[in-house]
Amino acid sequence: MDPVLAEIYSTVLGAAPFVIAAYALIFLVLCGYVVFITTKLKRTEKKLAALEEHVDALK
């Protein structure tokens, strides 16, 4: 193998665990954000449905 390529690969492969950990952390944060937004959306939909029922009852 070419010595230059061997040096590049050794540099890149040494940082691979950090890159994988960074992507995993970003993925977990995004999943948490999606769960948070979904929960808030469902709660807002329930409140909107209750408000629509209340407005219909006032008519």
KAPE-V328879 format. One record per run of one state. SS is the DSSP state (helix for helix, strand for strand, loop for the rest). FROM is the first residue (numbers start at 0). LEN is the number of residues. Records with the same first field share a line. If there is no record, write none. Layout:
SS = FROM-LEN / FROM-LEN
This chain:
loop = 0-2 / 58-1
helix = 2-56
